C-alpha cells in the first residue's frame, strides 16, 4: 500500500471500482486502484485477493467516503433485488422495435 494512502472502498467487480475511481477523480481526489488487473482477468480470484480496492490519501478519506456513499458507490451496498415479473411485464408491454419482434411476441 502506498504510504499515506488508506482504503476507502472495496469492490468485487472492476467496472464498479472504475466508476467509483472516476467519481473521486472528477472531484479532485487522487485515487489508486489496486488489483484491478487480476480481478479483470479472472473475476473468480477477486474474493481470494480481497477484491479491487480504492486507495486515497489519508487526508481525503472522509471526503471520498462521503462522495461514494452519496452516489451509492461505497462498495458495501448490495445491488437491489430485481423483480423478474415486473421486468417481463415491461418487456412484453413495450412497443416492439420492429415488426419481426411483434410477430415473435404474438407467437409466444
C-alpha positions in Angstrom: 0.0 0.0 0.0 1.2 3.5 -0.8 2.5 5.4 2.2 -0.2 7.8 3.5 -3.0 6.2 1.5 -6.0 4.4 3.0 -8.6 2.0 1.6 -12.0 3.8 1.2 -13.9 1.1 -0.6 -13.6 -2.5 -1.9 -15.4 -3.9 -4.9 -15.8 -7.4 -6.4 -16.2 -6.1 -9.9 -13.8 -4.0 -11.9 -16.4 -1.8 -13.6 -17.8 -0.6 -10.3 -14.4 0.2 -9.0 -13.7 2.2 -12.2 -16.9 4.2 -11.8 -16.1 5.0 -8.2 -12.5 5.9 -9.0 -13.7 8.2 -11.8 -16.2 9.9 -9.5 -13.4 10.6 -7.0 -11.0 11.9 -9.7 -13.7 14.2 -11.0 -14.0 15.7 -7.5 -10.3 16.3 -7.4 -9.4 13.3 -5.1 -6.2 11.4 -6.0 -7.1 7.7 -6.4 -5.1 4.5 -6.7 -6.9 1.3 -7.8 -5.3 -1.9 -6.7 -5.7 -5.5 -8.1 -8.0 -4.4 -10.9 -5.8 -6.3 -13.4 -6.0 -9.6 -11.6 -9.7 -9.3 -10.9 -10.4 -8.2 -14.5 -8.5 -11.2 -16.0 -10.2 -13.7 -13.7 -13.1 -12.4 -11.7 -13.3 -15.6 -9.6 -10.0 -14.6 -8.0 -11.4 -11.3 -6.6 -12.5 -12.8 -3.3 -9.2 -14.6 -2.9 -7.2 -11.4 -3.3 -9.6 -9.2 -1.3 -11.3 -7.5 -4.2 -10.5 -4.3 -6.1 -9.6 -1.6 -3.6 -9.7 2.1 -3.9 -7.0 4.0 -2.0 -6.9 7.7 -1.4 -4.6 10.0 0.6 -5.5 9.8 4.3 -6.4 13.4 4.4 -9.1 12.9 1.7 -10.6 9.7 3.1 -13.6 11.3 4.7 -14.4 13.3 1.6 -14.0 10.3 -0.6 -16.2 8.1 1.6 -18.9 10.7 1.6 -18.9 11.1 -2.1 -19.0 7.4 -2.7 -21.8 6.9 -0.2 -23.9 9.7 -1.7 -23.7 8.1 -5.2 -24.2 4.5 -3.9 -20.7 3.5 -4.9 -19.4 2.8 -1.4 -18.8 -0.9 -2.2 -20.8 -2.0 0.7 -24.3 -1.9 -0.6 -25.7 -4.9 -2.3 -27.5 -4.3 -5.5 -31.3 -4.2 -5.2 -33.1 -7.4 -6.0 -34.7 -7.4 -9.4 -38.4 -8.2 -9.7 -38.4 -10.5 -12.7 -42.2 -10.3 -13.1 -42.1 -6.5 -13.5 -39.3 -6.8 -16.0 -41.2 -9.3 -18.0 -44.3 -7.1 -17.9 -42.4 -4.1 -19.0 -40.7 -6.0 -21.8 -43.9 -7.5 -23.2 -46.0 -4.3 -22.9 -43.5 -2.2 -24.7 -43.9 -1.4 -28.3 -41.7 -3.7 -30.5 -38.7 -2.2 -32.1 -39.8 -3.7 -35.5 -42.5 -5.9 -36.9 -40.4 -9.1 -36.5 -40.3 -8.7 -32.8 -44.0 -8.0 -32.7 -44.6 -11.3 -34.6 -42.4 -13.2 -32.2 -44.3 -11.9 -29.2 -47.7 -12.8 -30.8 -46.5 -16.4 -31.3 -45.3 -16.6 -27.7 
